[in-house]
Amino acid sequence: MRTGTLMIQGTTSDAGKSALVTGLCRVLARRGVRVAPFKPQNMALNSAVTADGGEIGRAQAAQARAAGLEPTTDMNPVLLKPTGDRDAQVVVNGRPVADLDARGYHEYKRIAREAVLAAYARLAQAYDVVLVEGAGSPAEVNLRAGDIANMGFAEAVDCPVVLVGDIDRGGVFAQFVGTLELLSDTERARLRGFVVNRFRGDRSLLDPGLDWLTKRTGRPVYGVLPYLEGLYLEAEDALACTPAHADTAEDKALRVIVPAVPRISNHTDFDPLRLHPRVDFRYLGPDDPIPPADLVILPGSKNTRADLEWLRARGWADALAQHLRYGGRVMGICGGFQMLGHAVHDLEGVEGGRGSTRGFGLLDVETTLAHDKQLRRATGTLAFADASVAGYEIHAGVTRGTGLAGAVVRLDDRFDGARSDDDRVLGTYLHGIFDEPAARDALLHWGGLADPGDVPDYADLREAGIDRLADACEAHLDLEALAGLPGADDGGLQPVTQAG
């Protein structure tokens, strides 16, 4: 089987692998190349639902969007979703298959490898180019045995590798040289060159270092991507704790706070609020005081009972009660919705130890967790406003109670969510509920924002970020040298032969 495949690996986590693959996907798509993204193994709690009801990392869904594609489970065949410091739910081909600790997963890798190579083969058969994103760093020598995320995959399919490093963190030359030193001879041979990411300042001052790097390693630097101030891309996993825009607090009309629980999931739910010019949005960490706010939103969680106990230990039960007494509103999404009920029961040990945990009792519902995970996209309208909604569900709970009579969303085939009798508390299973402008505005109006103002469409902001990144790739990368991207006869990468 012959295919154009290039793998982007990083010197560290968050070096820019996801961004570079996203930008290159858009560059190739603009040129009419059939390109698909691929990440063999991802560890993230920020996931997306594919059209066929599977679950993949959100970064691969964004990369698919950059390539003009509908995301599929083949683009991220193995997804690890941590439930604690030592354990994770293992999702293969879009569906959960096991909950394993690190040693258990290490032994499972042989099976996972088969799924990875099969998914890659299907993409390679269907597309001209496959752009592969590594995970973490290939220099993690303790994880080399059975590796399917970095060089182990590159060697299995015999593809070239480009290494990206983040110069904004400092030490990028040590990162490049140190990574190269820690690779095996065969791994080192397939690393073709480097990309420097997030450079600020005068490029001429960097050039001597780039010349030294090329002389020291015998490998070229394919380009230096600038630090793109204010660039918006959906985050793979890490919380975006810095403000999304530079408006002052005086410009804000609505104060929204979200507790950053330890196992927060799908935090991109809140990006439309972070990007909203009239919303003062804040994540609160474990040591942050709980400030006055108009709207408190409890986020999704990969371990609802543990995060519920974490919140209660930090005084959130009293804080929510006081917030409501002073006229505030409370909302919960997915796990946050479950927390707002009377109790969360885990009789099968779905997310940890068996047992029940008392909820905040703000909605007349309770939830029982079950192994069958609900994975589906959903469209409909808000039940209390003429506003269209589009989102997705990822949850393992079944919620029951009289509070469900006051639904939040009328979906195409059912109702979702619950509202309190006084209409001050609501919960929903729908991730992405703020994405549609009409739903966002209606929910913020419910939360206390009288006039939303003239706000850009969230989908347009996502597209603008991808286009800006692609423009930077066009301007600052040597695309011809980078595996012959625009120079091959078919307009794609030079073909390489898959091993085996």
C-alpha positions in Angstrom: 0.0 0.0 0.0 1.4 3.4 -0.9 0.3 6.7 0.6 1.6 10.1 1.4 2.0 10.1 5.1 3.8 12.6 7.4 4.0 12.4 11.2 4.3 15.5 13.4 5.9 14.7 16.7 6.7 17.2 19.5 9.5 17.7 22.0 6.9 18.1 24.7 3.1 18.0 25.3 1.6 21.2 23.9 4.6 21.9 21.7 2.3 22.6 18.7 1.6 19.2 17.2 -2.1 19.6 17.0 -1.9 23.2 15.7 0.6 22.3 13.0 -1.5 19.3 11.7 -4.5 21.5 11.8 -2.8 24.2 9.7 -1.4 21.8 7.2 -4.7 20.1 6.8 -6.3 23.4 5.8 -3.3 24.3 3.5 -3.7 21.0 1.6 -7.5 21.2 1.5 -7.2 24.6 -0.1 -5.1 23.0 -2.8 -7.6 20.3 -3.5 -5.6 17.5 -1.9 -7.6 14.8 -0.2 -6.1 14.9 3.3 -7.1 13.3 6.5 -5.8 13.8 10.1 -4.8 10.8 12.3 -3.7 10.4 15.9 -3.0 6.8 16.9 -3.4 7.3 20.6 -4.8 10.4 22.4 -5.2 11.0 26.2 -7.8 13.7 26.7 -11.1 14.5 28.5 -12.1 16.9 25.7 -13.7 14.7 23.1 -16.2 14.9 20.2 -18.9 12.6 18.9 -18.7 11.4 15.3 -21.6 11.1 13.0 -21.7 7.3 13.5 -21.9 7.7 17.3 -18.3 7.2 18.2 -16.0 9.2 20.4 -12.6 10.8 19.4 -10.3 13.5 20.7 -11.6 17.0 20.0 -8.3 18.0 18.3 -8.9 15.4 15.6 -12.4 16.7 15.1 -11.0 20.2 14.6 -8.4 18.8 12.2 -11.1 17.1 10.2 -12.9 20.4 10.0 -9.7 22.0 8.7 -9.5 19.3 6.0 -13.2 19.8 5.1 -14.2 16.4 6.4 -16.7 14.9 8.7 -14.8 13.4 11.6 -14.7 9.6 11.9 -13.5 7.2 14.6 -10.6 6.1 12.3 -9.0 9.5 12.8 -8.3 8.7 16.5 -8.7 4.9 17.1 -7.5 4.9 20.7 -8.6 7.5 23.2 -7.7 7.4 26.9 -9.9 9.3 29.3 -8.4 9.5 32.8 -10.8 8.8 35.7 -8.1 9.4 38.3 -4.4 9.7 38.7 -3.7 6.0 37.8 -6.8 4.8 35.9 -8.4 5.6 32.5 -11.3 4.6 30.4 -10.0 3.0 27.2 -12.0 4.0 24.1 -11.2 1.9 20.9 -12.7 2.7 17.6 -15.0 5.2 19.3 -16.4 2.9 22.0 -15.3 2.3 25.6 -13.8 -1.2 26.0 -12.2 -1.2 29.5 -11.1 0.8 32.5 -7.4 0.1 33.1 -4.5 1.3 35.2 -1.2 2.2 33.5 0.2 -1.3 33.8 -3.0 -2.8 32.5 -3.0 -0.6 29.5 0.6 -1.3 28.8 -0.3 -5.0 28.5 -3.4 -4.1 26.4 -1.3 -2.2 23.8 -0.9 -5.2 21.6 -4.6 -5.2 21.0 -4.7 -1.4 20.7 -1.9 -1.6 18.1 -4.1 -3.8 15.8 -6.9 -1.2 16.0 -4.5 1.6 15.3 -2.9 0.0 12.2 -6.3 -1.1 10.8 -7.7 2.5 11.2 -4.6 4.0 9.5 -4.8 1.5 6.6 -8.4 2.5 6.0 -7.5 6.2 5.9 -4.4 5.6 3.7 -6.6 3.7 1.2 -9.2 6.6 1.1 -7.0 9.7 1.1 -4.0 11.1 -0.8 -2.3 12.4 2.4 -2.5 11.3 6.0 -1.1 13.8 8.5 -0.3 12.0 11.7 -0.1 13.6 15.1 2.1 12.1 17.8 1.4 12.2 21.6 3.6 13.8 24.2 7.2 13.3 23.2 9.0 10.4 21.4 11.8 10.8 24.0 9.8 9.2 26.8 12.1 6.1 26.8 10.2 4.5 29.6 7.2 4.1 27.2 9.2 2.9 24.2 8.3 -0.7 24.6 5.1 -1.3 22.6 4.8 2.3 21.6 1.9 3.1 19.3 1.7 6.8 19.8 5.1 8.1 18.4 8.1 6.4 16.8 6.6 2.9 17.3 3.8 3.9 14.9 6.1 5.7 12.5 8.3 2.6 12.2 5.3 0.4 11.8 4.1 2.3 8.7 7.5 3.5 7.6 6.7 7.3 7.5 8.9 10.3 7.9 8.7 12.5 11.0 9.0 16.2 11.6 9.7 17.4 15.2 8.1 20.6 16.5 9.2 22.6 19.5 7.8 25.5 21.4 10.4 28.3 21.7 8.1 30.5 23.8 8.8 28.1 26.7 12.6 28.4 26.4 15.2 25.8 25.8 14.0 24.8 22.3 17.5 23.9 21.0 18.1 21.6 24.0 14.7 20.1 23.4 15.5 19.3 19.8 19.0 18.0 20.4 18.0 16.1 23.5 15.1 14.4 21.8 17.3 13.3 18.9 19.9 11.9 21.3 17.3 9.8 23.1 16.0 8.1 19.9 17.2 4.8 18.7 19.3 4.7 15.5 16.4 3.7 13.3 14.1 6.3 14.9 16.7 9.0 14.4 17.0 8.1 10.8 13.4 8.9 10.0 13.4 12.3 11.7 13.7 14.6 8.7 13.8 18.0 10.4 12.4 20.6 12.7 9.7 23.3 13.0 10.0 26.0 15.6 6.7 27.1 17.0 5.5 30.3 18.8 8.5 32.6 18.1 8.3 36.3 19.1 10.6 39.0 18.1 13.3 39.6 15.4 13.8 36.5 13.3 17.4 37.6 12.4 18.4 37.1 16.0 17.2 33.4 15.8 18.9 32.6 12.6 22.4 31.8 14.1 20.8 29.3 16.4 18.9 27.7 13.5 22.2 27.4 11.5 23.8 25.8 14.6 21.0 23.3 14.9 21.2 22.3 11.2 25.0 21.9 11.5 24.8 20.0 14.8 22.1 17.6 13.7 22.4 17.5 9.9 18.7 18.2 9.6 17.0 21.3 8.3 14.6 23.7 10.0 11.5 23.7 7.8 10.2 27.0 9.3 9.5 29.2 12.3 5.9 29.8 13.1 5.3 33.1 14.8 3.4 33.5 18.1 -0.1 34.3 17.0 -1.5 36.5 19.6 -5.2 35.8 20.3 -5.3 32.8 18.0 -8.4 30.7 18.8 -8.2 26.9 18.3 -10.2 24.4 20.3 -8.0 23.0 23.0 -7.1 19.3 23.0 -7.2 19.1 26.8 -5.6 21.8 28.8 -7.9 24.6 30.2 -7.5 28.0 28.5 -7.1 30.0 31.7 -6.1 33.3 30.1 -8.8 35.7 28.8 -9.8 35.1 25.2 -10.0 38.8 24.5 -8.6 42.0 25.9 -11.8 43.8 26.9 -11.7 45.3 30.4 -14.0 44.3 33.2 -16.0 47.5 32.7 -17.0 46.2 29.3 -18.6 43.1 30.8 -22.3 42.8 31.6 -22.5 39.2 32.9 -20.2 37.5 35.4 -19.9 33.7 34.8 -17.8 31.3 36.9 -17.0 27.7 36.4 -15.2 25.5 39.0 -12.3 23.8 37.3 -13.0 20.4 38.9 -10.0 17.9 38.7 -11.6 15.7 36.1 -13.3 18.4 34.0 -14.4 17.2 30.6 -15.4 18.9 27.4 -14.5 22.3 28.6 -14.8 23.7 25.1 -18.5 23.9 26.0 -17.5 27.3 27.5 -15.4 28.7 24.6 -18.4 30.7 23.2 -18.6 32.4 26.6 -14.9 33.0 26.9 -15.0 34.6 23.5 -18.1 36.7 24.2 -17.2 40.4 24.6 -19.9 41.0 27.2 -19.2 38.0 29.4 -16.7 38.1 32.3 -15.8 34.4 32.3 -13.6 32.8 34.8 -12.5 29.3 35.7 -11.9 28.9 39.5 -9.1 26.6 40.7 -9.0 24.8 44.1 -7.5 27.7 46.0 -9.5 30.5 44.4 -12.1 32.3 46.5 -15.6 32.0 45.1 -16.5 35.6 43.9 -20.0 37.1 43.4 -21.4 36.1 40.0 -24.5 36.2 37.9 -24.3 32.7 36.6 -22.5 29.6 38.0 -22.0 26.6 35.7 -21.0 23.2 36.9 -19.1 21.5 34.0 -18.9 18.0 32.7 -16.8 15.5 34.7 -15.2 12.1 33.9 -15.7 11.1 37.6 -18.9 12.8 38.7 -19.0 11.5 42.3 -15.3 12.3 43.0 -15.6 15.8 41.6 -18.9 16.3 43.5 -17.1 15.5 46.7 -14.2 17.8 45.7 -16.7 20.7 45.3 -18.5 20.0 48.6 -15.2 19.9 50.5 -14.4 23.3 49.1 -17.6 24.9 50.3 -19.5 24.9 47.0 -22.8 23.6 48.6 -23.0 26.7 50.8 -21.7 29.0 48.0 -24.4 27.8 45.6 -27.2 28.2 48.2 -26.0 31.8 48.9 -25.6 32.5 45.2 -29.3 31.6 44.7 -30.5 33.5 47.7 -28.8 36.6 46.2 -30.7 36.2 42.9 -28.1 34.3 40.9 -28.7 31.4 38.4 -27.1 28.0 38.4 -26.6 25.7 35.4 -25.1 22.2 35.1 -23.8 20.4 31.9 -23.6 16.6 31.8 -21.8 15.6 35.0 -22.6 19.1 36.4 -26.3 18.4 35.7 -26.0 15.1 37.6 -24.5 17.0 40.6 -27.4 19.3 40.8 -29.8 16.5 41.6 -30.4 14.7 45.0 -27.9 11.9 44.5 -25.5 10.2 42.1 -25.5 6.4 42.4 -22.7 4.2 41.0 -23.8 0.7 41.9 -21.6 -0.9 39.2 -18.3 1.0 39.8 -18.5 2.7 36.4 -16.4 5.7 37.4 -14.6 4.3 40.5 -15.7 2.7 43.7 -19.3 1.5 44.1 -21.6 3.7 46.2 -23.8 6.8 46.2 -23.0 10.5 46.7 -25.4 13.1 47.9 -25.9 15.8 45.3 -26.6 19.5 45.8 -30.4 18.9 45.7 -31.2 21.9 43.5 -33.1 19.8 40.9 -35.7 17.2 41.7 -33.8 14.4 39.9 -31.2 11.7 40.7 -28.8 9.8 38.5 -27.7 6.2 38.3 -24.5 5.5 36.4 -24.4 2.6 33.9 -21.7 1.0 31.7 -23.6 1.7 28.5 -22.4 5.1 27.5 -24.7 7.5 25.6 -22.9 8.8 22.5 -24.9 10.8 20.0 -25.3 14.1 18.3 -28.5 16.0 18.9 -30.4 18.9 17.4 -33.6 20.7 18.6 -34.8 23.9 20.2 -34.7 25.3 23.7 -37.9 24.5 25.6 -38.3 28.0 27.0 -37.2 30.1 24.0 -37.4 30.0 20.2 -33.8 29.1 19.7 -32.2 26.3 17.8 -29.7 24.0 19.5 -27.1 21.6 18.2 -24.8 19.6 20.4 -23.8 16.1 21.5 -24.1 13.8 24.4 -21.3 11.8 26.1 -22.5 10.3 29.4 -22.8 7.1 31.3 -25.8 8.1 33.5 -29.5 7.7 33.5 -31.3 10.6 35.2 -34.9 10.3 36.5 -37.2 12.4 38.6 -40.1 14.8 38.5 -37.7 17.7 37.6 -37.5 16.3 34.1 -41.0 17.6 33.4 -39.5 21.0 33.1 -37.3 20.1 30.1 -34.5 22.4 28.9 -34.3 21.2 25.3 -36.8 19.7 22.9 -34.7 17.4 20.8 -35.8 15.9 17.6 -36.8 12.6 19.2 -37.0 13.3 23.0 -36.7 15.9 25.7 -33.5 16.7 27.6 -32.6 18.3 30.9 -34.5 19.7 33.9 -35.4 23.1 35.3 -36.3 24.0 38.9 -39.8 25.3 39.6 -38.6 28.8 40.2 -36.6 28.7 36.9 -33.3 29.6 38.7 -31.6 26.3 38.1 -31.3 24.2 35.0 -29.3 21.2 33.9 -28.7 19.5 30.5 -26.8 16.6 29.1 -26.1 18.5 25.9 -22.5 19.5 25.3 -22.0 22.4 22.9 -25.3 24.0 24.0 -23.8 27.4 23.7 -22.4 26.9 20.2 -25.5 28.0 18.2 -25.8 31.9 18.5 -29.6 31.8 19.2 -29.2 29.2 22.0 -26.2 31.1 23.5 -28.1 34.4 23.5 -31.2 32.8 25.1 -29.3 31.0 27.8 -27.2 34.1 28.6 -30.5 36.1 28.8 -31.8 33.5 31.2 -28.6 34.0 33.2 -29.0 37.7 33.4 -27.6 39.3 30.2 -30.2 41.7 29.0 -28.5 42.7 25.7 -26.0 40.2 24.2 -24.7 42.8 21.7 -23.3 42.1 18.3 -21.3 38.9 18.8 -19.6 36.9 16.1 -20.8 33.4 15.3 -18.8 30.8 17.2 -18.4 28.6 14.1 -17.1 31.6 12.2 -14.5 32.2 15.0 -13.4 28.6 14.8 -13.0 28.9 11.0 -11.1 32.2 11.2 -8.6 30.6 13.7 -8.0 27.7 11.4 -7.5 30.0 8.4 -5.2 32.2 10.3 -3.1 29.3 11.3 -3.0 28.0 7.7 -2.0 31.4 6.5 0.9 31.4 8.9 2.0 27.9 7.6 1.9 29.2 4.1 4.0 32.3 5.0 6.5 30.8 7.4 7.1 27.1 6.4 9.2 25.9 3.5 6.4 23.7 2.2 8.3 22.5 -0.8 11.1 21.2 1.4 8.6 19.8 3.9 8.3 16.5 2.2 7.5 18.1 -1.2 4.0 19.2 -0.2 3.2 21.4 -3.2 5.7 19.9 -5.6 4.7 16.3 -6.1 2.8 15.4 -9.3 -0.4 14.8 -7.3 -0.1 18.0 -5.3 0.4 16.0 -2.1 3.2 14.5 0.0 5.8 12.4 -1.7 4.6 8.7 -1.3 6.3 6.4 1.2 5.8 2.7 1.4 4.0 1.1 4.3 6.0 -1.6 6.1 4.6 -5.0 6.0 
